[in-house]
Amino acid sequence: MNRSNAIVCCLAMLLATTSVVCAQTYQTSDGHAPVVRVEGDSTLHAWHAESRDVAAELKATLPLSAWAESAPGTALGTIEAAVRAESLKSGKDGLDDNMYKALKTGRYPELKAIINVVTTDEGPVGRAALFACDRQVDTTFPLDVTSVEEEANRWILSGEIPLLMSNFGIKPPKAMLGMIKAADAITVGFSWSVTLQDDDGEAP
């Protein structure tokens, strides 16, 4: 191997090593299940449904402790999440049945999200690709990041995303022969406690 090839190989190894060091994995904190909440309105009353059956992981290009000081435009990491659709519960069986019918849960059992987090002048934002009923909707929303003072490696990520059901091809549910109809607009909110994982997948 000549000298120039050796230099190229060394640089490639250095870049690969740096990439591995910089990528940090954050997963759900033990004992702190994520919460996804869907809120909406109808011609009769407001409604909401919640799920704690959420699988999620954050691959961070910068430690969460450095996010607040990062320059605008900095790519901070990617969140991938999936919610089992029929784990959303409103506490009312009839509402749940109509919701599952609208979501076509027999054909599409999961709701998924891929969120790229970047810094802006106003703080971190999530650039999200959301998947439901075989449709993709892209949107951007502010992402709140809060450290847990009592636990150095634990953080709370939260946000609210306004959406329209019709953008996913979902017909707002109806009840009582159409006398009660859900509004098209909904808000999807979440709160997720994450902990940095070590190389063995355990919290340090």
N, C-alpha and C positions, 0 to 999 in steps of 0.2 A: 504494500500500500504506500503510495507516495505521500508527501507531506500535505498537499492540498486536500486529498481525500481523507486523510486522518483528521484534519481540522474540521471538515464538513461533518464527519461522523461524531466528533466530540461535541459540536454545536447541536446536532440532532439529539444526542443523548441528554445534553443539558436542558434543552427545551422540553423533552419528554419528562424528565425528572421534575422540572419546574411545574409542569402541568399537573402532575400527580400530587405534588405538595400543595398547590393552590386549591385544587378541588377538595371541598369538604362536604361531607354528607351529614345532613340533619334529618332526624326521624322523630316520630311522635314520642313525647316524653312518657315514661312509664307512669301509669296511673292518671293520665290526663288525656282522655279520648278527644279527638277533634270534634267540633260541632259545626254542622252545616245547617243553616236555617233559611227557609224560603218563606217570604211574606208576600201577601197579595190582598186584593180587595174583591168585593162582589156586590151585586145589587142588594144583598141582605146584610152582610157584615164582613169585616176584615177576617182574614184567616192566616194561619201559618202552619208549617210542618218542619220537623227537625229530624236529623239523622246523626248518629255517632258511629255509624258503620262506614268509616272513611279510611282508605289506604292512601298514604301520601308520603312523599319524600322530597327533600330539597337538596339539590346539588349546587353548592355555593362556590363561586369563583373567588369571593372574598369572605373572610370571617364575618359573621353577623355584627360583631363588635366594631367593625370598620365601615359598615354600610353608611352610617350617618355622616362620616367625614369624606365619603367618596365624591369625586367630581361629577357634575352632570354629564350624562351620556355613558357612565360606567355600567357595564353589564355585571350584575351582582350574582345571578344564579338562575336556576330553573326549578320550578315546582311541578311535579306530576302528581295528580290526585284522581281517585276514582271513588264514586259513591254508589252503593247498591241502591237502585231506584226504589225498590219496595221497602227499604229501611226508613224512608221518609214517613214520619207519622205525625198526624195532626191531633190525635186523640179522639177523632170522630170517624167511625168506620165508613160511613157513607161518603164523606169527603175523601177519605183515602182511596176508596174504590174508584171514584171518579178521577182522582189524580192519576192512579196507576193506568186507568184506561186511556187517559189523554196522553200519558207518556209512552204508551204501548210497551209496557214492561215485559210482556211475553216475548217480544222480538228484540227489545233493546234494554237488557237488564241493568246496564250501568250508565251512569253519567260521568263524564271524564273532563279533565282540564289539564292543559299544559300552559304554564304561566312563566314567561320570561320576565325577570325582575331587573329593572334598570333605575338609575338615579336621575332625577330631574331637579330643577331649582326648588321645587316644592317638597322634595323627598322621594323615597322609593315609590315606584308605580309598578303594577303588574300589567304586562301586555299578554292578554289571555286568549287562547284558543279553547273554546268551550264546545263540548260534543254531547248532543242529545238527539234521540230519534233519527240517527243517521244524518244529522245536520251539524255543520260547524258554524259557530258565530265568533267573530273576533271583536274584542273590546279592550279598553284600558281603564284601570281603576286605581285609586290611591291605596297603597299598602301600608298599614301601621305595623311597626316593629318595636316591641317593648321588651327590655331585659327584665328578668325576674331577679330582684336584688338578693334574695336569699340563696339563689342557686346560680353560680357564675356561668354555667354552660347552658342555661335554659332561657328560652325566648318565647314570646307570644307574637304570632303573626295573625293579623285580622284585617278584614276588609268587607266592603259592601259593593255589590255589582248590580246596577239596574239593568233589567232585560225586558224583552217582550217575548211572550210565549210563541207568538206567531212567527218570529224570526227562526224558530226551530221547526216550523211547520206544525206546531201544536195548537189545536183548537181549544180555547179556554173552556173548561168544563161547565156543564149546565146541570141543573137539577129541577125537579118538580115541573116536568114538561116544558122546560125552558124559562120558567118564571124567575128562577134564580140563575144568574150567570156570573162567572168569575171575570174580573177585569183582565185585559191582556197584559198589563204591566205588572211585573213582579220585581222583588229585590232578593238576591241571593247573598246572604252574609255568612261569614265563617270566622271561627276562632280556633287557632291551632298552636298548641304548645310543642316546641321542638327542642331537642337536645343534640349537641354535637356527638357524633359516633366516632369511635376510634377505628383502627384498621381491622379489628376483629368484629366490628358491628356492635360494640358495647359503648355505653356512655362512659367517658373518662372519669 
